[in-house]
Amino acid sequence: MKRFLRRLFGTETQSELPTRPKITGLRMQKFGHDLVRIESIGFFGHHAASPNGDFHLIWADRNREGTVGGYRHEGHGSWSLLHGDEIVATGRLERPADGKTANNGSFIIHDRLFGDGLKGRFVAFGADGAKLVEKELTANLISNGLSDDGRIAICQTANAPGSTDSCRYILFDLELGDEIARWEVETGWADGYEFDTTSRHVYLLRTNAGRVGYDFDGAMLDRKGWQIERIGAGDLHVIRMVLASEEPMDRGMREALLAGLHVAAQGSERTLQAHALRLLGEWYEKDGAIREAVDAYEKALSIDARIGVARKLEKLRKSLP
């Protein structure tokens, strides 16, 4: 109710409007984890610099008095944009987090919002503090990225059962001021992002799983190449996805899948081993290779007695000569 009244009477929007305080001569003291202190304005909080170093975005997820931070029901946090040693724009959001700024001073920031529930707000501003994009989502926000030129931004949402915003990558054109594409998370959670705004491509970076490209319509650039790479690494998520697909499977893909299942079955994680062996057993059974299927099921059961193939295994044993 309190949040509804703030919106009804305009107090929430007013708290987010940027101003130009014209504070200059700021000295930033940097710490680890992107934390900074600016003693002259009594600021201690998070910081992100533009790639060219011209702009600095600072934000703090705590109330104006600095007495309450993190989860809360009131007390807006703050953000400020610095150009050189001058604050050029400042404003307030409920719970600001994960800021990024571009070479032209445009910036993005997550608003985790007050209170309970799976929700978040993605916001983008220009270098003058004018709002370019505002998108409320019924899912928590995980990460975001911004192109160096400040034209394109992306955010990633967490799992939110029943929500159309659940487990999505959402792409924004800041010049248009709108969402331009979204797609389901199938490549896993990104650890970082790269942009090619000339070719209109965005790349999702994963520490242990390479780089996956999408065009600005949300289509993967080389789906088969990505699938072959992940299958070769024994990625059961991708293997299951391809096996469940109704698309025709050529000989090369069949060979890749079988090799990938063997890789997964020899991995270090025993739970994944058991599931890979079950899939191998199902593969062999479907192909009529009953002895191989029995061997795979037996190995799966030796790792996990609840893997769900005991009855099937007994039936196959009886069918052997």
C-alpha positions in Angstrom: 0.0 0.0 0.0 2.8 2.4 0.9 4.5 1.8 -2.5 1.1 2.3 -4.3 0.6 5.6 -2.5 4.1 6.8 -3.4 3.3 6.1 -7.1 -0.1 7.6 -6.9 1.1 10.9 -5.5 4.3 11.0 -7.4 6.7 10.8 -4.5 8.6 7.7 -5.8 9.2 9.2 -9.2 10.2 12.5 -7.7 12.9 10.7 -5.6 14.4 9.3 -8.8 14.6 12.6 -10.7 18.2 13.6 -11.4 19.7 16.9 -10.4 22.9 18.8 -11.2 24.6 19.7 -8.0 27.8 20.9 -9.6 30.1 19.5 -7.0 33.7 19.6 -8.2 37.2 18.7 -7.0 36.2 15.2 -5.9 39.0 12.7 -4.8 38.1 9.1 -5.1 39.8 6.5 -2.8 39.5 3.0 -4.3 39.2 -0.3 -2.4 38.7 -3.9 -3.5 35.4 -5.2 -4.9 34.8 -2.0 -6.8 34.2 0.0 -3.5 35.2 3.6 -3.3 35.2 6.4 -0.7 34.8 10.1 -1.5 35.3 11.9 1.8 34.3 15.4 0.6 30.7 14.2 0.0 30.6 11.5 2.7 30.2 8.7 0.2 31.2 5.1 0.5 29.8 2.6 -1.9 30.2 0.9 -5.3 31.8 2.3 -8.4 32.0 1.5 -12.1 34.2 3.4 -14.7 33.6 3.8 -18.4 36.1 1.9 -20.6 37.8 5.2 -21.6 37.9 6.3 -17.9 36.1 9.6 -18.5 33.0 8.8 -16.5 32.5 7.2 -13.1 29.2 5.9 -11.7 28.8 5.5 -8.0 25.9 4.1 -6.0 24.9 3.0 -2.5 22.1 0.6 -1.5 21.2 2.4 1.7 18.9 5.1 2.9 19.7 8.8 2.7 20.9 8.9 6.4 23.2 5.9 5.7 21.6 4.0 8.7 19.8 1.1 6.8 21.0 -0.8 3.8 20.1 -4.0 1.9 16.7 -5.5 2.3 14.2 -2.9 3.6 10.8 -1.5 2.9 11.7 2.2 2.6 14.6 4.6 2.4 15.8 5.1 -1.2 19.4 4.4 -2.2 21.4 6.8 -4.3 23.5 7.1 -7.5 25.7 9.7 -9.0 27.5 10.1 -12.3 31.0 11.8 -12.3 32.7 13.3 -15.3 36.3 13.8 -14.4 36.1 15.1 -10.8 32.7 16.7 -11.2 29.3 15.2 -10.3 27.1 15.8 -13.4 23.9 14.0 -12.4 22.6 12.3 -9.3 19.3 10.6 -8.3 17.7 7.9 -6.2 16.4 4.4 -6.7 14.9 2.1 -4.2 17.8 -0.4 -4.1 20.5 0.4 -6.7 22.9 -2.3 -7.8 25.2 -3.5 -10.6 25.9 -0.3 -12.4 27.7 0.1 -15.7 28.7 3.2 -17.6 29.7 3.8 -21.2 32.2 6.1 -23.0 29.5 8.6 -23.7 28.3 8.7 -20.1 25.1 6.7 -20.6 24.7 4.2 -17.8 22.6 1.3 -16.6 21.7 0.1 -13.1 19.6 -2.5 -11.5 17.0 -1.6 -8.9 16.3 -4.5 -6.6 13.2 -2.8 -5.2 11.8 -2.7 -1.7 10.2 -5.6 0.2 9.7 -9.3 -0.6 9.1 -11.1 -3.9 10.8 -12.0 -7.1 11.1 -8.7 -8.9 13.5 -6.0 -10.2 13.7 -2.9 -12.3 16.2 -2.4 -15.1 17.0 1.3 -15.7 19.2 3.2 -18.2 20.1 6.9 -18.1 21.8 9.3 -20.4 24.9 11.3 -19.3 22.7 14.2 -18.3 20.7 11.9 -15.9 17.6 11.7 -18.2 16.0 8.3 -18.1 16.3 6.3 -21.3 14.8 3.0 -20.4 12.8 1.7 -17.4 11.6 -1.9 -17.3 10.0 -3.5 -14.3 10.3 -7.3 -14.2 8.7 -10.1 -12.2 12.0 -11.8 -11.6 15.2 -11.0 -9.8 18.0 -9.5 -11.9 21.3 -11.4 -12.0 23.7 -9.4 -14.2 23.9 -6.8 -17.0 26.1 -5.5 -19.7 26.5 -2.2 -21.6 28.2 -1.6 -25.0 31.2 0.7 -24.9 29.4 3.3 -27.0 26.3 3.3 -24.8 23.9 2.2 -27.5 23.0 -1.4 -26.4 22.4 -3.0 -23.0 21.5 -6.4 -21.8 20.2 -7.9 -18.5 19.7 -11.4 -17.3 16.9 -12.6 -15.0 16.8 -15.4 -12.5 14.3 -18.3 -12.2 10.8 -17.0 -11.3 8.2 -19.8 -11.7 5.1 -18.7 -13.5 6.6 -15.4 -14.8 7.2 -14.6 -18.4 10.3 -12.8 -17.3 11.8 -16.0 -15.8 15.3 -17.1 -16.9 15.6 -14.6 -19.8 18.3 -12.5 -21.5 16.7 -9.1 -22.4 18.3 -6.8 -24.9 17.6 -3.0 -25.0 18.4 -0.3 -27.5 19.1 2.8 -25.5 18.7 5.1 -28.5 15.2 3.8 -29.2 14.5 3.6 -25.4 13.0 0.1 -25.6 13.4 -3.6 -25.4 14.4 -5.1 -28.8 14.8 -8.8 -28.0 14.6 -11.5 -25.3 15.4 -15.2 -25.3 15.4 -18.1 -22.8 18.6 -18.9 -20.9 19.9 -22.1 -22.6 23.6 -21.4 -22.5 23.8 -20.9 -18.8 24.4 -17.8 -16.8 26.8 -15.3 -18.3 29.9 -14.1 -16.5 30.3 -11.2 -18.8 29.2 -9.6 -22.1 30.8 -8.3 -25.3 29.1 -6.1 -27.9 29.6 -5.5 -31.6 27.2 -2.8 -32.4 28.3 -2.5 -36.0 27.5 -6.1 -36.8 24.7 -6.1 -34.2 25.9 -9.0 -32.2 26.2 -9.6 -28.4 28.4 -12.3 -26.9 27.7 -14.1 -23.7 30.9 -15.0 -21.9 31.2 -17.9 -19.5 34.3 -18.7 -17.6 34.3 -22.4 -18.3 32.1 -22.6 -21.4 33.5 -20.1 -23.9 31.7 -17.4 -25.8 28.2 -17.6 -27.4 27.0 -15.0 -29.9 23.4 -13.8 -30.6 22.2 -11.2 -33.1 20.1 -8.3 -31.9 16.9 -10.2 -32.8 17.8 -12.8 -30.2 18.9 -15.6 -32.5 22.0 -17.6 -31.7 24.7 -17.1 -34.4 26.0 -20.6 -34.7 23.7 -22.9 -32.8 25.0 -26.2 -34.2 28.6 -25.2 -33.6 27.8 -24.3 -30.0 25.9 -27.6 -29.6 28.8 -29.7 -30.9 31.2 -27.9 -28.6 29.1 -28.4 -25.5 28.2 -32.0 -26.4 31.9 -32.8 -26.9 32.5 -31.4 -23.3 29.9 -33.8 -22.0 27.3 -31.2 -21.2 24.2 -33.2 -20.3 21.9 -30.2 -20.5 22.7 -29.7 -24.1 22.8 -33.4 -24.9 19.3 -33.8 -23.4 18.1 -30.8 -25.3 19.3 -32.2 -28.7 18.0 -35.6 -27.9 14.5 -34.2 -27.2 14.5 -32.0 -30.3 12.4 -33.1 -33.2 14.9 -31.8 -35.8 16.4 -34.5 -38.1 19.7 -35.8 -36.7 22.5 -36.6 -39.2 25.3 -39.1 -38.7 27.8 -36.5 -37.5 25.5 -35.4 -34.7 24.7 -38.9 -33.7 28.4 -39.7 -33.4 29.0 -36.5 -31.4 26.2 -37.3 -29.0 27.4 -40.8 -28.4 31.0 -39.5 -27.8 29.6 -36.8 -25.5 27.7 -39.3 -23.4 30.9 -41.3 -22.9 32.7 -38.2 -21.8 30.0 -37.3 -19.3 29.9 -40.9 -18.0 33.6 -40.7 -17.2 33.3 -37.3 -15.5 34.2 -36.5 -11.8 30.6 -35.8 -10.7 29.0 -39.1 -9.8 25.4 -37.9 -10.1 26.1 -36.7 -13.6 27.9 -40.0 -14.3 24.8 -41.9 -13.4 22.5 -39.8 -15.5 24.9 -40.1 -18.5 25.0 -43.9 -18.1 21.2 -44.0 -18.1 21.1 -41.9 -21.3 23.7 -44.2 -22.8 21.6 -47.3 -21.8 18.5 -45.7 -23.4 20.5 -44.9 -26.6 21.7 -48.5 -26.9 18.3 -50.0 -26.1 16.7 -47.9 -28.8 19.4 -49.0 -31.3 18.8 -52.7 -30.3 22.2 -53.1 -28.7 20.8 -54.9 -25.6 24.1 -56.1 -24.1 25.5 -52.6 -24.2 22.3 -51.2 -22.7 22.4 -53.7 -19.9 26.0 -52.8 -19.1 25.2 -49.1 -19.0 22.2 -49.6 -16.8 24.1 -51.8 -14.4 26.9 -49.1 -14.1 24.3 -46.4 -13.5 22.6 -48.4 -10.7 25.9 -49.1 -9.1 26.4 -45.3 -8.7 22.8 -44.3 -7.9 20.3 -47.1 -6.9 17.4 -44.6 -7.4 18.4 -43.7 -11.0 15.1 -45.4 -12.2 16.2 -48.2 -14.5 16.0 -51.3 -12.2 12.8 -52.7 -13.8 14.0 -51.9 -17.3 17.3 -53.6 -16.6 15.6 -56.7 -15.2 13.4 -56.9 -18.3 16.4 -56.5 -20.7 18.4 -59.2 -18.8 15.5 -61.7 -19.4 15.6 -60.9 -23.1 19.2 -61.9 -23.5 19.9 -65.3 -25.0 
